[in-house]
Amino acid sequence: MPASPSTARAINDRLALRLLQDEGPLTAGRLKQLTGLSRPTVADLVERLTAAGLVEVVGEAGEQRRGPNARLYGIVAGRAHLAALDVRTEGVAVLVSDLVGRVLAEASVPIGGDIGTGPAVEQAVTLVERALKESGADRLHTVGIGAPGLIDPATGELRDSSGLPAWHRRLVAALQERLPEARVTVENETNLAALAEQREGAAVDRDTFVLLWLGHGTGAAVVLDGALRRGASGGTGEIGFLPVPGTTGLPSATDCEGGFHSLAGSAAVAALAREHGLRPAPEPVPGEPAAAGLVRAAVARATDAAGDTPDGTRDGTPGSAPGSGLDDASGRFLDALADRLAIGAASVVAVLDPGCVVLGGEVGQAGGEALATRVADRLRRMAPLPTQVRTSLLGGAAVLRGALLTARESAQAELFGGH
């Protein structure tokens, strides 16, 4: 049965809006090419969407073209404003953007462990309000939050988890109370990082991969056949609890101490660096795990001393033999770290066969190709399944990017749903 004229118009409008979301501003001619619709049909839908306040002329295509055919149409960026939050144990970062994802304001604040729940929530909410004011927007349509811990798949709420500050769970309700017109959603931070790496980072060509998060803590996100997998209780990827050799005990249901976290968390990586005689940078990056700076410095020293290329292989030039002292120690540290990471990665590969593991988070990004190559070498010996190991392109920023992407999708789906 053919669609009615009104249904056909709605389908065409949604198709055009999706193309403008994915491709950015387009001319009417380009819309005609991409949709396969006739020129009059495209002209009608552009007129409808413009009248509805969803699309506007944002420029012209090329300096040599003028007139109606050269007009570039884009989504009305100011139709809604969004906020993305990265909530960590030690602080909060926020950005505010327009509907097309252009960042208008950014801010962050550290939140100490000795501060009470109420003051911590107030600091975080005030940070969002300040960023909103600095952006020039008067209100938020959608707020996307990335937080550590489990997300209940039935309710979409952050579950009560031991070891996490109480203010994490209170923050969602507080934001909803102070910003009653905004839609507030929360997602596990590692899941958001994987989404960002798939859309904008190291996994843009992959529909199946695992992100191994290496930051203050450890985690994993699983993307299979293009879909993020959360599990029956929302706990897919809690790799910090994975029992592994080389620790002093076993993890418990309430504490990941003794699990993979004890080998690959920031504190464990920093301790491993100290065992190899490495010391923290004199001026660490604010908010970055100490381990990231140590790994970054070790990569630089080992590469310089050994004449390595960035992927850890010899360049064959004179003087490319291993160095001595601290530089040799840096190489040994990276080897030992790769040994640890390969244990967790091999477990994931054996169960899921993802074909690709992305070393994410600040530590994964700091390790670069030198660390990824070392982990890949070990995986080839430990696992029978071929697996690429890639370096995160977004690092710790992936959580905010993922939160913004989900907020944009949610807002655009609601605003464009009737068109």
Phi, psi and omega in degrees: 000124182293150179290148176291160180304320181292321178294318179298319178298317180297319179297315180296320179297316180295322178297315180295318180295321178296320178296320179293327176293315187279323188260341186089191183304140181222151172280165176298324178296319179291323175299320178299316180296316185285328182269335185078010180276163179286161179301315178297323179295317178296318179299320180294316183291324177298319179296318179297312183293326176293316179295329180280356179078020181260334183230146178214163175284124184245001179160196178231152183267103174085146183286336185274350184254144177218161176098183185303323183290343181266354184294134175263125179256136179220166177295141178292105188297324184274007180297329178206156177236147189233156173231143174236135180237139170247107184260115179248169178299329186253006179167186183223140170238145182220147168224151177241136182224169172272187188290339178265006174092008178286122184287127182253335180201147177221148178199161176208159179210133174283145178231110184291155181289345183268359181276148181288167183298312181300308178299325179295315178298318181297319178299316183293315180294319179298324178298317179296316180296322179294317179296322178298317179296317181293334180286341183087358178276155180263342179200167179250137176274315184219141175238122176253130185240132171251127184218151174289157179108179185267140175256123180295117183293340181278322185251342184075013183259155177288123182281154179290117182235135178294145178091346178260145179300144181296333183292341178301312182288328181287336187296319182300312180296322181293319178295320179295326179288318183280336180236068189297337181275349183272148173265120186251123178235152180228143180217152176302137186299320181291324176298318178294321178298320179295319177301315180294319179295327179287324182275324190227357190237228191284348185241029184296337181257013184241134171255356173224122178192168174236131172264122175262108185278125180232095180223227173299320176239191180236156177189176177214149174235139186244121175243117180239127179052039176084356183246136175287130181256124183256337182089172185297326182245010181084011188256011177304130177096006178284063188288343177300335181271358182296120177295131183221157173287159175095003177250172185273356181192203179241148176291162177242177180295341184242000184210124181276001177301128185101346177266196181303329177305324182288347175261327192237357174294163185303317181297321180291320179293321178296320178295321177297321178297318178297323178299333180262012175081012180270149182235152180299156176295145181295333179232082182293155178287125181304133178082349181274141175303141180302327182298327182297315178296322179295316180294317180300315180294321180296320178299315181297317182290316181295321180293315180295317186288323186267356185068028180286152163279167183303338181270009175089005180261156181289144179266354174080007181272159177304141179084014183272004175292155181305147179280208182219172175061230185299324182292320174298321180297323179297317178297318179294323177298314179296323176297315181294321178294318178298322176304315182293312183296326181295332178297311179293317181296319181296325178296317179295316182297318182296327183272319191253338184048059184283342181080344182205131174239125177259124176277103188257187181074177183297322182288319178298318178293321181295326181292333177056202182293332180299317179283318181300320180295320178296317179295318180299319178301318181289322178297324179298328179276333187264331188237139181279355186260127181297129185217125172282146173240121183241157178266137175303138174266348186246339179058221181293337180290349183297328182294312178297319179296319178295320178296321179292319179299317180290324177295318178299313182297318180296313181294315181294324178297321180287315183291327184260001186301328182268009184236000000 
